[in-house]
Amino acid sequence: MQAWQAASLDGLIELLREDATYHMPPWRDWYRGREAIRGFFETVWGNFAGYHAVATGANGQPAVAVYARRHQDPVWRAQSLHVIEAADDRIALLTVYVGPLGQDLFKAFALPPVWP
């Protein structure tokens, strides 16, 4: 959560195992390994001016609800839900739900579509 809120891509990547997997159902996109995950994030990380992370849980796993603020938009909007599977004190698997499904999931977790 600190890495998201600090908008620290390096910090987020450091939390991953070398063989971590990142996937985004229902899309078929998936990335394996720190460098592949970093490569994906580098293409989208700058689309937002900042992030606000809220701890939650999903399917018995820790999860993070991420609100993002686009450039020129002062509002924090529901952006994605990240379900985390850890192994060996690192993130082994990130299952990420993004729009349109991701934002709809916020309601199921009793989270607002816009962060107050």
C-alpha positions in Angstrom: 0.0 0.0 0.0 2.9 2.4 0.7 4.4 1.8 -2.7 1.1 2.6 -4.4 0.5 5.7 -2.3 4.0 6.9 -2.9 3.6 6.2 -6.6 6.8 4.2 -6.3 7.0 1.6 -9.1 10.4 0.6 -7.9 8.9 0.0 -4.4 6.1 -2.1 -5.8 8.5 -4.2 -8.0 10.8 -4.8 -5.0 7.9 -6.5 -3.2 7.6 -9.1 -5.9 9.2 -12.5 -6.0 11.6 -12.9 -9.1 9.1 -15.4 -10.5 5.9 -13.5 -9.6 2.9 -13.6 -11.9 0.6 -10.7 -12.6 -2.7 -11.3 -14.4 -5.9 -9.4 -15.1 -9.0 -11.6 -15.6 -11.2 -11.6 -17.6 -8.5 -10.3 -20.0 -5.9 -12.8 -21.2 -3.0 -10.5 -20.3 -0.5 -12.0 -17.9 3.1 -11.2 -17.0 5.7 -13.5 -15.3 8.7 -12.2 -13.5 9.7 -8.8 -12.1 11.0 -7.4 -15.4 7.9 -8.4 -17.4 5.7 -6.9 -14.7 7.8 -3.7 -14.6 7.6 -3.4 -18.3 3.8 -3.6 -18.2 3.5 -1.1 -15.4 5.9 1.4 -17.1 3.4 1.6 -19.9 0.5 2.6 -17.7 1.9 4.0 -14.4 2.2 7.5 -15.8 -1.5 7.6 -16.9 -2.4 8.7 -13.3 -1.2 11.6 -11.2 -1.4 9.5 -8.0 -2.9 6.6 -6.2 -4.7 6.0 -2.9 -4.7 2.4 -1.6 -7.2 0.8 0.8 -6.6 -2.5 2.5 -9.3 -5.2 2.0 -9.5 -8.9 1.5 -10.9 -11.2 -1.1 -11.3 -15.0 -1.2 -9.3 -15.3 2.1 -6.4 -13.4 0.6 -5.2 -9.8 1.4 -6.2 -7.3 -1.3 -5.7 -3.7 -2.1 -8.4 -1.5 -3.6 -6.7 1.2 -5.6 -8.2 4.6 -6.3 -6.4 6.7 -9.0 -6.4 10.4 -9.8 -6.0 11.2 -13.4 -4.0 14.3 -14.4 -6.2 17.4 -14.3 -8.8 15.6 -12.2 -8.8 16.2 -8.4 -11.1 13.2 -7.7 -9.9 9.8 -6.5 -11.9 7.2 -8.6 -12.1 3.5 -8.2 -9.5 2.0 -10.5 -8.5 -1.6 -9.7 -8.7 -4.3 -7.1 -5.5 -6.3 -6.5 -5.7 -9.7 -4.8 -2.4 -10.7 -3.3 -1.0 -14.2 -2.8 2.3 -14.1 -0.9 5.1 -16.7 -0.6 8.4 -16.4 1.1 7.6 -12.9 2.4 7.1 -11.6 -1.1 4.2 -11.2 -3.6 4.0 -14.4 -5.7 0.8 -13.6 -7.5 -1.2 -10.5 -8.2 -4.7 -11.0 -9.6 -5.9 -7.6 -10.7 -9.4 -6.6 -11.7 -9.7 -3.4 -13.7 -12.5 -1.6 -15.5 -15.1 -2.2 -16.2 -15.2 -5.2 -13.8 -12.8 -3.7 -11.2 -14.9 -0.6 -10.5 -18.0 -2.7 -10.2 -16.3 -4.9 -7.6 -15.7 -1.9 -5.3 -19.5 -1.9 -4.5 -19.3 -5.6 -3.6 -16.6 -4.7 -1.1 -18.7 -1.8 0.4 -16.2 0.6 -1.1 -17.3 3.9 -2.7 -16.7 4.5 -6.4 -15.1 7.8 -5.4 -12.8 8.1 -2.4 -14.1 10.8 0.0 
